[in-house]
Every structure is written in structure tokens, then in C-alpha cells.
Amino acid sequence: MDKVAARQEAGRLRAEINRHNRLYYVEARPVISDYEFDRLLERLIAIEREHPDLVTPDSPSQRVGGEVTKVFPVVAHREPMLSLANTYSLEEVADFCRRVEKLVEAEGGRDPEFVAELKFDGVAVSLLYRDGVLVRGATRGDGRQGDDITANLRTIPSIPLRIEAPGGPLFGAPSGEVEVRGEVFMRKEDFGKLNDARPEEDRFANPRNATAGTLKLQDSSEVARRRMSFVAYFLTGGDDGRTPHLHRLRQLEVMGFATGGNYRLCKGADEIASFIGEWSEKRWRLPYETDGVVLKLNDTTLWDRIGATAKSPRWAIAYKYPAQQAKTVLRDVVFQVGRLGTITPVAELEPVRLAGSTVSRSTLHNFDEIGRLGVRIGDRVMIEKSGEVIPKVVGVVLDERPEAAVAIRVPESCPECGAALVRPEGEVGFYCPDEEGCPAQKRGRILHFASRNAMDIQNLGESLVAQLVDRGLVGDPGDLYRLEKPQVEGLERMGAKSAQNLLDSLDESRKRGYDRLLYALGIRHVGQATARELAHAYPSLEQLRQAGAEELAAVPDIGPVVAASIRDFFTRGWVLTMLDKLRDAGLPLKAGGAKELVNRNFEGLSVIFTGGLERHDRQRASELVLERGGRVVTSVSKKTSIVVAGSEAGSKLDKALKLGVRVIDEEEFEKML
């Protein structure tokens, strides 16, 4: 294909791909299959690869990612990104309306109008366009400044890389800057697919957690593989600043942004209450999570004059729907077996609609919780969704207990292998002691070994692990590295390409560090932070295996209970056999050369993180401390140097304050780095 024909075909493909992106993500009415869309994108990429000079910054091919960012630069927002005050009460909504009416009257206005919009449960970001082209995307951060995550945001198909409006770009202005703010979120279907591909113990609790974690990934190609969406709710720049908020939402739609479309102009508290009530049930039929309604004064000329508190604007508020409960019947209880042999009782429920989905199962956690609830098989129970995602039994309707209700009894044997259960002294859980033979424990250990924070073996999900264990191909993680392609190809839903992808992922996992291998082994009580401490104290697995209990207990953040667990782990015959297999497979059974420190700002300091962090996920924040000579611990004591407290910090913050441990926020932590 010559250059002229290639330019024409590339232009046609870009227009076609952008049209289908809008149909799928903005208008929710796709007209082609995913396969057909992928073929169009592959065709465009092939042309651009053959003619690199034809690549444009706003080409759909530039969404596939590929950049690896070590650090997200901090950028200042043009205007503060304030959070909204929350309320769960219609009475407080009416109070808000009255307060705004008084403020508007004080400015010489009357009868204010409000725009009611659905509140998306995602992560707030700011997009900056210059001359119509996306030049920067940033997180909210502390409201004044956030992290520059442009490379990650460019991968989201519903974020236009170029914007235009009738009469020319940017409200008819030939050039200039426009800022669009909105929420990055994950649709229910895309969240389900993401979680289905992950080991059970490494799954995200809800779409918002998945979105927040994805936006903090440093590899934009991995971000591109997780299908995220964007909804716009704020627009500024390109006009005289007098456009009402309702018109700005419509302008965003014309420019190619999704707004959700479910907003309404309301005159007073009664119309607002009607909107809130209407969407209380309708929202569950939406393809994404929404947890409330946002109310904003429509007259944007009054926003600055009415002003804001230190954290929230006075002209807007968020109403959040209360957690929903439902009553149903507990039909039966089944018992699941975890990777450490833990027996978890799971309630089998009479299917009931709750918060937009049908619930038929709920964890009962342990037998002490069953005793606390006083629940029996046959009882009518109240269930609730924690965070509107995870169902749990919260109570028993004793007045409706049937005479035939049956007490829930601890099983005598393991439901998977038949071994007699044991209950260690001082613990609430019952365990299957057959570590070597129980198929459930084998599956759990392999899934843990392959999980993201351990050896991060892609393409190894529950279904595949179950087949490998059931057919006797894999009994422990060491056997994974002995798999051959014909063995994998012979499994259900596996072919030559899928088998090769798995083998490639296994090869890639050999590059993981020694500390991650220690965590991947699944030693009881040894989490990521403890694994790092062990790797530092014992640079080889052989040294760790030979260490005595007292010596281990002296290692920071270990103690006698963890030390005993480590010693016990290395007495198991099957463990030693597994370690021989891992050694033969070339996995890192000792530490590599010590990494050069970035600086020594945390030297001699032990740090603990609690609550939600905005700028880094917990793992990256820990790495930043380690790279500066510090230690990361998991429990607060008088020896702890610093507690970094994020949003919704809990008991660890309380204990730190009681012990007089230094507490800092994320902004001060950033300065210390």
C-alpha cells in the first residue's frame, strides 16, 4: 500500500474505531462484536507500523499502553478538586436546599434550580485539553495537587484524545485550555471478567477498589487490558464562565464524553426527593455501580460567590443511599476448605433480590460467628451487602423461627478429603490436618503461589488449577515448572496458544525476587511485609530453614508465634520436596545483590501504613520506604517510628495515638521521601 492510500485508510479506520468506541462506551449501543472491533484496531496498528510517520497523538492505537512509569509526577490542579459533603437523609437534603436558597438570596438571586445527577462509585480525575488535544490527566490527590497518570488515562476508550464542538473546537474558540473532571469506573461486566481471571484470594472486593488499584499500576499496557470507563461531570474553560451547569453537561455530550445521561433539573427539595426515590430501585438495572445522587446549583456564576468550606463546596452535596437489606431463608450450610486447611461455613440461601442482584450464598465466617448470630438452618435471616457488593448475614428473625430449624454443627471430617478436623488451642477456626493429600489445600496453595503479589503467574485461574490437580499433573507449586505443552493443551478450554501463554507466564515468574518467593510459599502468618523482613535477615532459603525459633523471633516484626510457624513449615516432608522442585526450576532461593538506596531518609525508621492512600497503593508505598533505608511493619508498638494515616484509618491509628507514636498524613510522607 502506497503512502497516499495508507493515509486515507488510516484516517478511515480511526474514524470508524472512534465511532464504535462512542457507540459502546458512551451510547451503550454497540453494533459490532468485540472480535470485529479488534480486527479494525489490528488493521490500523499494522498500517501505522508500516508507516510510522502516519501515527497521530489522538490515534486509537495509542490507547494500547506500553509505558512503564517508575514514579507518577505530582501536578497542581488549576482549581482545587474538592470532595462533596455526604448525607444519608432526605431531611438534610431539604436543609441543604434551604441553605442554598438563603445564600442565593444574599447574592440578589431567587428560586434556585438544582441539577440532580447519579453519583458514580469510582475514582475522580481531572483531564486537561489544550487546543482540543488531551495533554494531561491527574488524580484528585489532596485536592490541590495530584498524580499525573496521563499514560494510564489515555488507555480508557471513553476518554476522547481530541475534543471538538459545533463551530470548532473548545466552544468555538480556536485555541485554549479546557478542563474536564469526572469519574473513572469499571462496569459490572468488566469487573466480573477481571475478577474471574484472578485467584480467589487475590480478587478485588468491588469495582471501585479494582479501579483505584488499576489507575496506580505503573505499566499502562496492563491498564489497557482492564476495561475501564469514564463519565464526565464538570467542564470549565473555553466560554465566558456563565454557562449553566445543565448546559455544560449537554456540551460534554456533544464533545464526545459520557455523562450517564441520567440527570434532571429540579426546582426545590420535593423534586429532588422524587428523583432520589425514582432511582433508588432503577439504579440496580444500570450496567455500573452508583451509590447515590449528586446535587449542584445550576447557576455556575454563583459557585465562586457562594464559596466553599475547607473541604467541600457550599453549592453542592451528595446524597448516599443507605445499605439495603433483605429477608430470606437459610436453607443449608456448606463447608469450604482454604489453602491452610481452614474450614469456612457458607450459608446457602433461598435466592433473593438485594441491591440489584440475586443473592443465594453468604459467608458465615466461622463457628464463633454462627454462635454470636444464633442462626440455624431453616431460619429467616436478614442479609446485607457490605459496600453494596459482598452479602453477609447480619441477623436472625427470631419471631419467625420454624419449629423444624436445625442447629449448625461443626463437621467431624474434611468435606474434601475426609480427614478428621482439628481445632488448635486458642483459635476460633477448625482445620483439615491433611496438608499433603487434601485437594482443596493443594488448589489453594497453587493459587496463592500464582497470585499477583506473589509470583504473579498470568493465565492460571481457578478452573485451570482444578483440572491440573484433579488429573494429577500438579500437586504443589513446584510441579507447575515441570508442565509440558501437550499436557496443558489436553485440558478443557485450552489450546496451543493458551498453553503457550501459560508456559510463557511460568518462565516470566522465574524473574521475581526472593522476598516474593518467600511470600508465595504460603507460610502461615507470613505476609508480604514479614517476607521482606525474612529476606533481609536470611539472604538464602537454606539459612532461613536452619534458623532456630529464638533467633527467628528476634527478627523485627516476627515474634514467637510467627517464628514457630516458620519452623513448623520447614519440618514438613512435602515442603522440602517442593523446594527441591523450585530449586531445579531455577527459582530465586536466595537474594540477589543489594539494591542501591535512593537516599537514606528513612534509615533506622520503622513505618506502618493504615487507611486508604491516594497517591500509591500499599505495596508501592512500602517499596518507597525500603528504597530509602527504612523498614515496613504491620503492627503498631512503642518501637514503631511513624504511622502514615490515610483516609478512614482505624484501630492502628487509635493505638498509635494512645502509645504516642508519631502520626503523619500522606502529604508529609511525600515530603519525607
Secondary structure, DSSP 8 states (H G I E B T S, - for coil): --HHHHHHHHHHHHHHHHHHHIIIIISS---S-HHHHHHHHHHHHHHHHH-GGG--TT-GGGGS---B-SS--EEE-SS------EE--HHHHHHHHHHHHHHHHHTT--S--EEEEEEE-SEEEEEEEETTEEEEEEE-TTSSEEEB-HHHHTT-TTS-SB--BTTBTTTT-SS-EEEEEEEEE--HHHHHHHHHTS-GGG--SSHHHHHHHHHT-SBHHHHHHS--EEEEEEEESSS-S---HHHHHHHHHHTT----S-EEEE-SHHHHHHHHHHHHHHGGGSSS-EEEEEEEES-GGGHHHH-B-SSSBTTEEEEE----EEEEEEEEEEEEE-TT-BEEEEEEEEEEEETTEEEEEEE--SHHHHHHHT-EET-EEEEEEETTTEEEEEEE-GGG--TT-EE----SB-TTT--B-B--TT-S--B---TTT-HHHHHHHHHHHHSTTTT--TT--HHHHHHHHHTTS-SSHHHHTT--HHHHHTSTT--HHHHHHHHHHHHHHTTS-HHHHHHHTT-TT--HHHHHHHHHH-SBHHHHHH--HHHHHTSTTTHHHHHHHHHHHTT-HHHHHHHHHHHHTT---B--S----S--TTTT-EEEEESB-SSS-HHHHHHHHHTTT-EE-SS--TT--EEEE-BT--HHHHHHHHHT-EEE-HHHHHHH-
